[in-house]
Amino acid sequence: MKITNKTLMLNIEHNVQVGHNGAIEATLVHTAFIYRSEKTKNVECDLDFADVINVKFMGISIEEGYEGIKKFKEGMITLGIDVNKIFDEKASQLITDEEVEKIKEMYTFVC
């Protein structure tokens, strides 16, 4: 066996409140893939907004899992609220360039 490359995968969770007066509480999960580029030899970090868990609406827990979240989102759409858009916008604001640099430093320490 020959290991030719190493990738560090991290899940990063942020507890957020979104919507009118923070009516929706949730944990947004990003997955970070950190690796050394074979071409440039630089440490790179790819971030993906991966999941939404622990959702509450006005303090009431929403059923976990794909079906529970899907049902919640469909119900909100009938009220004219695009929860996907709200979560996507919030997720895009959560991880800064400075944090990405810290994540890359972790790779050099661990790998």
Backbone as a chain_set.jsonl record, in Angstrom:
{"seq": "MKITNKTLMLNIEHNVQVGHNGAIEATLVHTAFIYRSEKTKNVECDLDFADVINVKFMGISIEEGYEGIKKFKEGMITLGIDVNKIFDEKASQLITDEEVEKIKEMYTFVC", "coords": {"N": [[0.848, -1.181, 0.0], [0.47, 2.244, -0.787], [0.42, 5.444, 0.338], [-0.544, 8.342, -1.154], [-1.522, 10.887, -0.878], [-2.929, 13.091, 1.561], [-5.953, 13.925, 3.152], [-7.674, 16.099, 5.217], [-10.684, 16.068, 6.864], [-13.192, 18.066, 8.144], [-16.013, 18.73, 10.194], [-17.871, 21.606, 10.711], [-19.74, 23.354, 12.967], [-22.313, 25.743, 13.416], [-24.392, 27.448, 15.577], [-27.339, 29.108, 14.919], [-29.664, 31.867, 14.644], [-32.326, 32.758, 12.691], [-34.516, 34.469, 10.372], [-37.588, 36.301, 10.969], [-37.258, 38.141, 13.851], [-35.558, 36.153, 14.82], [-36.926, 33.718, 14.716], [-36.456, 31.168, 13.787], [-34.366, 28.679, 14.834], [-31.316, 26.969, 14.425], [-28.753, 24.528, 13.693], [-26.144, 25.0, 11.593], [-24.22, 23.15, 9.357], [-21.028, 22.916, 8.069], [-18.802, 21.274, 5.859], [-15.395, 20.85, 5.728], [-12.76, 20.3, 3.532], [-9.472, 19.677, 3.618], [-6.373, 19.838, 2.093], [-3.194, 19.125, 0.483], [-2.289, 20.611, -2.444], [-1.395, 18.85, -5.34], [-0.382, 20.026, -7.607], [0.366, 22.786, -6.99], [1.475, 22.556, -4.512], [0.546, 23.913, -2.346], [-1.425, 24.317, 0.661], [-4.809, 23.671, 0.539], [-8.285, 24.544, 0.928], [-11.465, 23.358, 0.752], [-14.78, 24.273, 1.11], [-17.983, 23.125, 2.006], [-21.392, 23.754, 2.354], [-23.158, 21.724, 4.27], [-25.315, 20.614, 5.858], [-28.364, 20.98, 7.792], [-29.281, 20.978, 11.077], [-30.927, 20.213, 14.235], [-33.251, 21.909, 14.29], [-35.456, 24.469, 15.283], [-38.614, 26.012, 15.512], [-39.907, 28.918, 16.551], [-39.24, 28.12, 19.131], [-40.105, 25.488, 19.207], [-39.2, 22.196, 18.643], [-38.291, 20.799, 15.507], [-38.973, 17.882, 13.629], [-36.242, 15.684, 13.32], [-33.939, 14.752, 10.676], [-34.122, 13.989, 7.125], [-36.809, 13.881, 6.088], [-38.313, 15.229, 8.079], [-37.225, 17.843, 8.101], [-37.696, 18.505, 5.45], [-40.508, 18.544, 5.385], [-40.974, 20.682, 7.138], [-39.774, 22.805, 5.689], [-41.425, 22.813, 3.415], [-43.85, 23.553, 4.573], [-43.207, 26.127, 5.411], [-42.782, 27.365, 2.964], [-45.389, 27.517, 2.013], [-46.229, 29.608, 3.488], [-44.912, 31.603, 2.311], [-42.231, 31.837, 2.874], [-38.957, 31.272, 2.162], [-37.057, 29.006, 3.331], [-34.758, 27.608, 2.624], [-33.304, 29.532, 1.17], [-32.878, 31.425, 3.188], [-31.282, 29.935, 5.02], [-29.09, 29.344, 3.316], [-28.075, 31.933, 2.759], [-27.311, 32.751, 5.335], [-25.425, 30.77, 5.95], [-23.405, 31.366, 4.141], [-22.18, 33.504, 5.312], [-20.815, 32.726, 7.548], [-18.177, 31.537, 7.843], [-15.08, 32.91, 7.933], [-12.345, 34.346, 5.977], [-10.091, 34.425, 7.57], [-10.606, 32.38, 9.379], [-10.541, 30.202, 7.652], [-7.824, 30.204, 7.047], [-6.809, 29.479, 9.566], [-7.83, 26.9, 9.707], [-6.394, 25.716, 7.638], [-3.86, 25.83, 8.781], [-4.196, 23.948, 10.796], [-4.143, 21.62, 9.297], [-1.449, 21.505, 8.47], [-0.297, 21.071, 10.916], [-1.439, 18.638, 11.799], [-1.145, 16.85, 9.656]], "CA": [[0.0, 0.0, 0.0], [1.213, 3.494, -0.866], [-0.421, 6.628, 0.543], [0.018, 9.39, -2.01], [-2.028, 12.199, -0.495], [-3.727, 13.074, 2.786], [-7.004, 14.938, 3.227], [-8.294, 16.26, 6.524], [-12.079, 16.462, 6.707], [-13.739, 18.581, 9.391], [-17.355, 19.301, 10.238], [-17.888, 22.844, 11.482], [-21.133, 23.644, 13.295], [-22.653, 27.064, 13.938], [-25.775, 27.625, 16.024], [-27.793, 30.398, 14.4], [-31.065, 32.267, 14.7], [-32.634, 33.472, 11.46], [-35.927, 34.778, 10.195], [-38.122, 37.45, 11.695], [-36.993, 38.078, 15.3], [-34.861, 34.912, 15.171], [-37.943, 32.7, 14.958], [-35.924, 29.849, 13.431], [-33.06, 28.334, 15.394], [-30.797, 25.766, 13.784], [-27.314, 24.341, 13.617], [-25.706, 24.86, 10.208], [-23.008, 22.337, 9.317], [-20.158, 22.976, 6.902], [-17.736, 20.283, 5.812], [-14.169, 21.392, 5.151], [-11.794, 19.329, 3.024], [-8.194, 20.361, 3.592], [-5.408, 18.962, 1.431], [-2.085, 19.8, -0.183], [-2.42, 20.505, -3.897], [-0.255, 18.203, -5.99], [0.18, 20.963, -8.59], [1.006, 23.975, -6.42], [2.052, 22.184, -3.21], [-0.079, 24.747, -1.309], [-2.548, 23.731, 1.39], [-6.072, 24.203, 0.03], [-9.447, 24.231, 1.758], [-12.757, 23.428, 0.068], [-15.873, 24.291, 2.077], [-19.319, 22.825, 1.513], [-22.502, 23.846, 3.293], [-23.539, 20.317, 4.188], [-26.525, 20.135, 6.526], [-29.069, 21.781, 8.795], [-29.753, 20.076, 12.128], [-31.415, 20.831, 15.475], [-34.092, 23.038, 13.904], [-36.596, 24.84, 16.121], [-39.392, 27.141, 15.025], [-40.549, 29.57, 17.695], [-38.944, 27.332, 20.316], [-40.608, 24.114, 19.093], [-38.296, 21.366, 17.843], [-38.771, 20.21, 14.26], [-38.529, 16.5, 13.491], [-34.912, 15.548, 12.718], [-33.824, 13.927, 9.48], [-34.491, 14.558, 5.835], [-38.265, 14.047, 5.938], [-38.787, 16.245, 9.006], [-36.795, 19.153, 7.616], [-38.408, 18.72, 4.18], [-41.889, 18.91, 5.733], [-40.9, 22.031, 7.704], [-39.515, 23.746, 4.598], [-42.628, 22.894, 2.585], [-44.824, 24.342, 5.328], [-42.786, 27.524, 5.399], [-43.001, 27.872, 1.595], [-46.808, 27.875, 1.888], [-46.363, 30.916, 4.149], [-44.125, 32.56, 1.541], [-40.894, 31.95, 3.455], [-38.01, 30.333, 1.553], [-36.092, 28.667, 4.377], [-33.492, 27.264, 1.967], [-32.608, 30.783, 0.854], [-32.452, 32.018, 4.464], [-30.151, 29.146, 5.517], [-27.949, 29.526, 2.411], [-27.51, 33.268, 2.981], [-26.632, 32.762, 6.636], [-24.263, 29.878, 5.867], [-22.339, 32.019, 3.373], [-21.59, 34.551, 6.149], [-20.326, 32.194, 8.813], [-16.762, 31.188, 7.922], [-14.286, 34.008, 7.381], [-11.054, 33.989, 5.382], [-9.15, 34.19, 8.671], [-10.881, 31.037, 9.905], [-10.03, 29.246, 6.661], [-6.378, 30.135, 7.246], [-6.582, 28.689, 10.779], [-8.116, 25.508, 9.346], [-5.24, 25.254, 6.861], [-2.772, 25.62, 9.738], [-4.456, 22.673, 11.448], [-3.69, 20.563, 8.4], [0.012, 21.401, 8.523], [0.05, 20.525, 12.226], [-1.911, 17.26, 11.907], [-0.663, 15.996, 8.553]], "C": [[0.888, 1.236, 0.0], [0.233, 4.655, -0.708], [0.218, 7.775, -0.229], [-0.458, 10.787, -1.637], [-2.876, 12.045, 0.762], [-4.736, 14.221, 2.733], [-7.572, 14.925, 4.639], [-9.724, 16.743, 6.28], [-12.621, 16.866, 8.076], [-15.198, 18.973, 9.192], [-17.301, 20.501, 11.171], [-19.343, 23.222, 11.702], [-21.268, 25.053, 13.864], [-24.124, 27.059, 14.346], [-26.211, 29.024, 15.621], [-29.271, 30.615, 14.71], [-31.309, 33.118, 13.469], [-34.14, 33.722, 11.382], [-36.326, 35.973, 11.04], [-37.974, 37.241, 13.195], [-36.342, 36.765, 15.724], [-35.798, 33.755, 15.431], [-37.46, 31.284, 14.652], [-34.538, 29.707, 14.031], [-32.605, 27.055, 14.714], [-29.283, 25.697, 13.956], [-26.979, 24.109, 12.153], [-24.351, 24.174, 10.203], [-22.299, 22.536, 7.984], [-19.189, 21.804, 6.994], [-16.558, 20.923, 5.094], [-13.263, 20.236, 4.748], [-10.473, 20.074, 2.851], [-7.144, 19.382, 3.061], [-4.274, 19.803, 0.851], [-2.22, 19.541, -1.681], [-1.184, 19.853, -4.497], [0.412, 19.146, -6.986], [0.997, 22.072, -7.938], [1.758, 23.697, -5.128], [1.531, 23.069, -2.065], [-1.179, 23.975, -0.605], [-3.816, 24.445, 0.931], [-7.204, 23.774, 0.957], [-10.705, 24.43, 0.914], [-13.846, 23.323, 1.131], [-17.19, 23.983, 1.384], [-20.313, 23.034, 2.639], [-23.224, 22.513, 3.197], [-24.908, 19.972, 4.766], [-27.104, 21.194, 7.452], [-29.638, 20.792, 9.807], [-30.289, 20.89, 13.304], [-32.301, 22.053, 15.207], [-35.237, 23.208, 14.903], [-37.293, 26.026, 15.463], [-40.203, 27.679, 16.192], [-40.438, 28.705, 18.949], [-39.396, 25.88, 20.264], [-39.692, 23.326, 18.16], [-39.012, 20.799, 16.625], [-38.191, 18.808, 14.169], [-37.187, 16.44, 12.76], [-34.98, 14.683, 11.464], [-34.385, 14.611, 8.249], [-35.985, 14.854, 5.74], [-38.813, 15.147, 6.852], [-38.453, 17.655, 8.544], [-37.529, 19.499, 6.324], [-39.835, 19.191, 4.45], [-41.943, 20.345, 6.29], [-40.717, 23.067, 6.597], [-40.736, 23.917, 3.702], [-43.702, 23.727, 3.266], [-44.49, 25.823, 5.316], [-42.989, 28.15, 4.016], [-44.467, 28.277, 1.419], [-47.098, 29.214, 2.559], [-45.558, 31.999, 3.412], [-42.717, 32.76, 2.056], [-40.003, 30.856, 2.869], [-36.889, 30.054, 2.548], [-34.744, 28.281, 3.775], [-32.671, 28.515, 1.691], [-32.069, 31.428, 2.131], [-31.23, 31.279, 5.019], [-28.912, 29.345, 4.642], [-27.273, 30.874, 2.626], [-26.736, 33.329, 4.287], [-25.356, 31.927, 6.586], [-23.1, 30.547, 5.147], [-21.608, 33.088, 4.185], [-20.792, 34.017, 7.334], [-18.817, 31.967, 8.909], [-15.955, 32.25, 7.187], [-12.996, 33.482, 6.746], [-10.021, 33.687, 6.461], [-9.351, 32.796, 9.262], [-10.403, 29.957, 8.943], [-8.518, 29.102, 6.816], [-6.028, 29.321, 8.497], [-6.803, 27.2, 10.504], [-6.944, 24.928, 8.553], [-4.045, 24.993, 7.769], [-2.945, 24.304, 10.483], [-3.928, 21.518, 10.604], [-2.183, 20.396, 8.5], [0.48, 20.815, 9.857], [-0.271, 19.022, 12.305], [-1.274, 16.351, 10.86], [0.793, 16.266, 8.279]], "O": [[1.912, 1.286, 0.681], [-0.673, 4.827, -1.523], [1.371, 8.133, 0.01], [0.153, 11.774, -2.047], [-3.467, 10.991, 0.996], [-4.412, 15.336, 2.324], [-7.905, 13.871, 5.181], [-9.937, 17.722, 5.565], [-12.523, 16.11, 9.043], [-15.57, 19.49, 8.138], [-16.759, 20.425, 12.273], [-20.097, 23.393, 10.744], [-20.457, 25.496, 14.677], [-24.994, 26.708, 13.549], [-25.543, 30.008, 15.939], [-30.015, 29.677, 14.996], [-30.59, 34.086, 13.223], [-34.916, 33.249, 12.213], [-35.503, 36.573, 11.731], [-38.504, 36.276, 13.747], [-36.541, 36.307, 16.85], [-35.512, 32.899, 16.268], [-37.991, 30.314, 15.192], [-33.648, 30.516, 13.769], [-33.411, 26.16, 14.456], [-28.632, 26.678, 14.314], [-27.458, 23.156, 11.539], [-23.446, 24.558, 10.943], [-22.884, 22.352, 6.916], [-18.803, 21.394, 8.089], [-16.7, 21.466, 3.998], [-13.031, 19.312, 5.528], [-10.372, 20.992, 2.036], [-7.046, 18.245, 3.524], [-4.379, 21.025, 0.742], [-2.259, 18.393, -2.124], [-0.058, 20.253, -4.201], [1.624, 19.08, -7.191], [2.161, 22.282, -8.277], [2.582, 24.504, -4.696], [2.025, 22.979, -0.941], [-1.796, 23.085, -1.191], [-3.883, 25.675, 0.935], [-7.099, 22.777, 1.672], [-10.973, 25.528, 0.426], [-13.839, 22.404, 1.95], [-17.479, 24.512, 0.311], [-20.107, 22.551, 3.753], [-23.832, 22.201, 2.173], [-25.6, 19.115, 4.216], [-26.439, 22.156, 7.836], [-30.383, 19.881, 9.446], [-30.121, 22.108, 13.355], [-32.12, 23.103, 15.823], [-35.889, 22.246, 15.308], [-36.645, 26.925, 14.928], [-41.064, 26.994, 16.744], [-41.387, 28.57, 19.721], [-39.103, 25.112, 21.18], [-39.44, 23.739, 17.029], [-40.167, 20.38, 16.695], [-37.056, 18.569, 14.582], [-37.014, 17.064, 11.713], [-35.96, 13.976, 11.231], [-35.028, 15.657, 8.324], [-36.379, 15.954, 5.353], [-39.684, 15.914, 6.44], [-39.296, 18.551, 8.591], [-37.935, 20.643, 6.121], [-40.313, 20.131, 3.814], [-42.841, 21.117, 5.955], [-41.414, 24.081, 6.566], [-41.05, 25.029, 3.278], [-44.387, 24.516, 2.615], [-45.378, 26.671, 5.223], [-43.328, 29.328, 3.911], [-44.759, 29.269, 0.75], [-48.086, 29.875, 2.241], [-45.526, 33.156, 3.832], [-42.069, 33.749, 1.715], [-40.26, 29.667, 3.053], [-35.895, 30.779, 2.598], [-33.699, 28.59, 4.348], [-31.468, 28.542, 1.955], [-30.941, 31.92, 2.155], [-30.259, 31.908, 5.439], [-27.807, 29.497, 5.162], [-26.046, 30.956, 2.672], [-25.641, 33.889, 4.345], [-24.324, 32.333, 7.121], [-21.941, 30.325, 5.497], [-20.53, 33.532, 3.79], [-20.157, 34.793, 8.048], [-18.237, 32.19, 9.971], [-16.122, 32.461, 5.985], [-12.61, 32.331, 6.949], [-9.179, 32.805, 6.294], [-8.385, 32.115, 9.605], [-9.913, 28.913, 9.374], [-7.989, 27.994, 6.726], [-5.061, 28.56, 8.489], [-6.063, 26.35, 10.999], [-6.549, 23.783, 8.771], [-3.299, 24.038, 7.553], [-1.965, 23.619, 10.774], [-3.344, 20.566, 11.122], [-1.687, 19.273, 8.604], [1.513, 20.15, 9.927], [0.528, 18.237, 12.815], [-0.909, 15.213, 11.156], [1.379, 15.648, 7.389]]}, "num_chains": 1, "name": "protein.A"}
